[in-house]
């Protein structure tokens, strides 16, 4: 990070952003050493949502580091929550009013990790009274660190990020994901995919919502939408996008908040068009 981190939000002389970066970098490097070494796979919410002991180890490492610096802060991590949307919503409701809440996905893109597909990330956000004030997404395979602070911009490789300039769906590269929930979320996402594919330059599905959001923030993607995500998938990425000049809402166009599960994140210029198209085919959840 360059010197834009000098005036970052701090409490008691300890810098929130520096701690978030440190956690993401240490966890990411540790995850990378485990690539191809996973010994015991267990199934989580569905067969497509694999989890390894690496998830748990990464989360424990981040939690321990955060609590060393900020013992009174609350912590919401994917691994501490039972699978499924109801459990996720309940876990968030239990802590969302905390003064300071760390929202962490220890590996976003576990299925990719298990298969050795190099597109996964560590996502760490800090919310103050429900509003995200720090967001860090780290891609250990490319050693790319995406960092945002509320009101201070967003950076990758220490350089300011800006969203892309595409103004029409026809010139846009979008991303989406294929949800594990095959009853509700997947069919809705497929509706959106079918409607949008003929209208855009192309659509990608990398398998990490946090990295998709980071790619919208730095202009590699024009927009991203997905149904049925969790707070830890989106919290850090939402700040990356908004601090890079983009827009993040739910699928009906309401502003992002921690409880959003169905998301649209774009460069802003195509946001209305994308939301309208998803509503038109009733793919908005």
N, C-alpha and C positions, 0 to 999 in steps of 0.2 A: 504494500500500500504506500502511496506517496503521501505528501504532507496534508492531504485533505482530511486525514483522520485526526489531526491535532485538536480540533474543536468538537469532538464527538460527545454524545450524551454520556455523562459520567455521574457516579454516585460515590461519595466518600473517597474521591480521588481515583477510583477504579473505572476504567474506560469500558463501557458495555461492548462497543464494537470490536475492540482489541481482543476481548475475551471470546466473543463469538467467532472471530477469525481464527484465533488460536485453537478453539475447540474443533472447528470444521477442518482445519489443516491437519491436526493430529489424528482425528478420526479417519479422515480421508486417506492419509498415508498408511494407517494401520489396515484399513479395508483393502487397500491395494496389495499389501503383502499377503493377504488371505486369498487373493483371486486364484481360482483353480484348486484351492486347498480345502474347500468346505467338506466336512466329514459327515455331518448328520443333517440331512434336509428334513424339515417337517412341513406339513401342509398347514396353511393358515386358512383364510376365509374361503378359498376355493383352490382347485388344483393349479390355476394360473397365477395364484398369489403366493409364491413360495417364500418361505422365511428360513434363514439360517442362523446359526449361533453368532454369525458375524453381526447381524442386526443388533442382537442383544448386547454384544460386546461393545459395539460402537456407541450405542445409547448409554451404556453404563459409563463409558469413558467421558462422554460429553456431560452427562449428569454430574459426575464426580467433580469435573473441572468447574462447571458452573457453580456448584454448591460450595466449592472451596472459596470462590470469590464472593458469591452472593448467597449466603446460607438461608436468608429469609425469603428468597424469591420462590415463586411457584414454578412447576415444571410439568409440561404435557408432552410426552413422547409416544410415538406409535407403539413401541413395544410394551408399554405399561397398560395398554387398552385391549380389551377383548375384541375379536374380529366383528365386523358388521357395522352398518350405519347407526343403529340405535345406540350401541355401546359408545361409538365415537361421539355422538351428539351429547350423551350423558356425561362423558368424561370432560368434554369442553365446558358444559354448563356448570360443572362442579368447580371450575377454576377461572372461568372467563372474567369474573369481576375482581380478580387479584390485582393488586397494584402493579406488580411486575410478574409477567408470565413468559417463560421460555417455551417455545413451541418447536419441537424437533422431530425431523424424520432422519433416523440414523443412516439409512440407505434408501433413497428414493430411486427405485429401479431394481428391486431385489431380483426379479426374474431375469433381467439382463445380467446382473452380477453372477447368478447361478450358472448361466449359460456361457459366461465369458464374453458377453456382448458389451463392448466398452462404452456404455451410455448410462451412467448412474451418478448419483450425487449425494452429498450430505447437505441437508437443509436446516438452517437454524434461524429462528426469528425471536425477537424480544418484543412483547406487547406491553404497553403501559396503559392500564385501565382500559383494556380492550382494543387499543389502537397500536398497530405494528409500528415500532420506531427504529428497529434495526433488522435488516434481512441479509443473510449470507447464504449463498449457494456455492458449494465447492465441487468441482469435477476433478477427482484425483487422477483420472487417466490422461487428461489434457493439462493437468495442473492449472486449471482456470478457476480463479476466485472472483465471484460476482458479489459485490458489497453495496448495500444502500443504507442511507440514514435519512430518517424523516426530515424533509426540508433542506437536505444538503446534497441531493443528487445521488447518482449510482455510478459504480466504477467496475471495470474489469481490467486486470493487469495494471491497476492504479490509474487507468485513463478513464475520463468521463464517458458514460454510455448514452446513446440516443437511440430511440426507436426508429424503425424504417419509415420511409416517406411514401410508400404505396398509398394511393388514394381510392383505388377501386378494387373490388374483389377479383376482377379479371387479371390483375397483375400481382396478386397476393400469393405468398406461400404460407399455408396454414399448417397447424399441427393439431392432433387430437390423440386420445388414448382409447383403448378398448377395455372397458370396466370389467372387473371380476364378477360383478353382480349381473348374472345372465337373465334374471327375471325382469328387472326394471331398467337399470341403467344402460346395459348394453344395447337393447333394442332401440332406446331413444337416441343413443349416440350414433347408431347405424343409420337411423332416419336422417340425422343431420349430415352424416358423411355422404349419403346417397344424393341429398339435395345439393350439397356444396361442391362435390368433386367436379361436376361439369362446369362450374362457374368460376373456378379459381385456377391459378397457374398449376398448383399441385398441392397435395396434402401429405404430410409426414406423420409417422407415429413412432417416436423414439423410445417411449416406455419410461420416461421420467418427467412427471408434470413440473417438478421444480426446474429442471433444465429447460423444458419447453418455455417456461415463463422467463427464465434468464435469456433465452434466445430471442424472445419477443423484445425484451429490454434492450438488447444490443443490436437489434435490427436484422438478425439472421432469419427470423420468422416475422411475418406480418401480423399473425394472430394465432390464438390457441383457444380451443373450447373443449370441455369435457364434463361429463355427468358423474356425480357420485364420488367426488373426491373428499378428502378430510382436511381439517385445519392445518395439519403438519405438512400436507402436500403443497399448500398454497400460501401460507403466511409470509415466508421470506420472499418468494417469487412475486407476490402481489406488490410489495414495496419496491422491488427492483423495477417492475414495469412502470409503476406510477412515478417513481423518481427519475425515470428515463424519458418522461414525457408521454407515456402511454396511458391506457385506461383499463381498469379492471372492474367488472361488475358481475352480478349473478346473471343468469340467462334471460331474465326479464328486464335487465338494464338497471337494476338497483345497485348502489355503490357496494363495493366489497366490504365485508366485515368478517370476523373470525368464523362465524357459523355458516358461511357460504359453502355449498357442496357442489353446485352446478355453476361452472365458471366460464366467463368469456374474458380473455385478456388480449388486447390488440395495441397497435400503434396509435389508436385514437381515431385516425382518419377513416378507417374502415369499420369502426365499432358499430355504428348504427346499422350499417348494411348487414353485418354478420348477425347481430341480434335479431334483426327483422327476418332474415332468411330462416333462422332457427325457429322463430315463433311461427312463421308461415307454415312450416311442415310439422308443427307441434312436437319439436324435438327439444323443447326448452325445460322439460322436467316439471 
